[in-house]
């Protein structure tokens, strides 16, 4: 399994888009990665938009980017909450500085915008936040998946298969 020994943070908060969290988590786990769900409060169950729970194994404050090889940011309405935590923004900035894979799908681009890491980057997202992405300095494309070095972005749930594969490919290449 090509991701054996790789460790990934998957961010969670209430109203994450269920498939956008779980599909890439399971895909990475299938390849041998250890994926840790990280949320505002360790041990708390966060509920997705469609009712699927995700229990945080660590709190944001307990997570150290140096201990991980990549990060997944799900979409849904959770990104509007996640972007308000300084620790989340620090984790994303640190992953970016270390050129570790950052996966973002749909509305997850809001977190990268707030982390101020999109200047001169190529991305995609749900079309609803295209203006936000462009105003943050990114070049936006209406494509299923856009890979710009270590930033892997996708539009929405129908794009999950190529998105999860691209994220795992980027992680395997490290």
N, C-alpha and C positions, 0 to 999 in steps of 0.2 A: 504494500500500500504506500503510495508515493508521499502521503502527508504524515506518516508515522513520526511522532515526536514534535510535530508542529502544534503550536498553541494559539488559539484564536479567542478574542473577546467578541461576544455578540451582545450588543446593547439592548436593554428592554425597559419599557415603561408602559403604562396603561395605554390602550388603544393602538398598539403596534398592529401592522397589517399581518395577520396570522401566517399566510403563505410566505410573505417576504422575510419573515424571521425564520420559520421552521424549514423551508425548502433548502436554503443554503447551509443552515446548521447541519441538517441530516446529510446533505451531499458531502460536506467537509468531513463529517464523522465517518461516512462510508469509506473515505479515502485514508482514514487513520488519524485524523486531526483530533485534538482535544479542544472542544469548544466550551467555554465558560460563559454562562449567562450572567451579565453584570447589570445591575439596576440601582436605583436610588437607595434601596434598603435590602440588605442580605436576608434571605429567607422569606421575603414577601412574594406573593403570587400576583403577577401583573396579568391582566386580561386583555386579549387581543380584540380587535374590532368585531370578530365573529365568535367570540366567546372561548377561544382556546387559551388556556393559562400557560404562563411561563414563570417559573420560580427563580428568582435571582440567587445565584450561588455565591456571589460576592456583591458588595456595595461598590459604588463608583470609587469611594475613598480607599478601598482595599486593593483596587486594581493598579498595577504598575506596568506601564507600557513596555518596560525593559524585559518583562517576563513573558511577553507575547510576540507572536510573529505576524499578526494581522488583526484587523477589526472589521466587523460587519455591523452596518447601521441599517435597520429595517425601516420601511416606510410606514404608512398609515398616519395617524395623528400623533403618535409618540414623538416623532422628530421635533415637533413644536415644543414639546416638554423637554426633551433631551438637550436641546440647544441652550437651555437656560441654566444648565449645570456647568460651573466653571471647570470641574474635574473632567467632565465629558469632553469639553473643548480642549483641555490640556492633553488628554489621551489622544485625541485626533491629531492635534498639532505635533505631538511627539512621534506618533506613527508616521506622519508625513515627513518630518525632519529625518527620520531613520529610513525612509523609503520602504516602509513595510506596507503590504497590501491593505488598502482601505476599500471596502465594498459598500456601495450606497445605491439604493433603489428607490424610485418613486419620489416621495417627499423627503427622503433621508438627506437629500441635497441641502436642506435647510441647516443641518448640523455642520456640514462642511463650509457653508456660507458663513455661519456664525464663528467658526474656527478660523476664518479668513485665510483659507488655503487654496482658493480657486482662481486666483489671478493667473491668467495665461494658461489655463488648463483646458483640456477638451473633455466635455462631459455630456451626459444625457440625464433625463429625469422625466417625471410626469410633465406633460406640456404645461400644466397649470402653474409650475414654478419656473418655467423657462426664463421669464423676465428677471426673476430673483437671481437665477444662476448667471445670466448675462450681466446684470448690474454688479455682481460680485467679481466680474472680470473674466468669467469663463467663456469659452466658445462652445455653444450648445448645438447638438446634433439630434435629429429625430431618427435615431437608430436603436435597435434592440439593446445593444451593449456598446459602450465606448470604453476602450482601455487607453489610458494616458499614463504610461509608465506604471506606477504602483496604484493609481486610482482607477477602480473598476466601477462603472456606473451603468444602471439600467433604468428603463422607463416604468414598467409596471408588471404585475404577475404573469402575463403571457410571455414575458421575456426571461422568466426565472431559469429555464434550462441553460441557455447560453450564458447568462449572468453567473450562475453558480459554477459552471465549468470554467469560465474566464477567471473567476476569483481563485478557484483551486489551482488552475494553471499558474497564476501569478505567485501563489504561495509555494508551489512546488519548485518554481524557478529560483527561489531565494536560497 
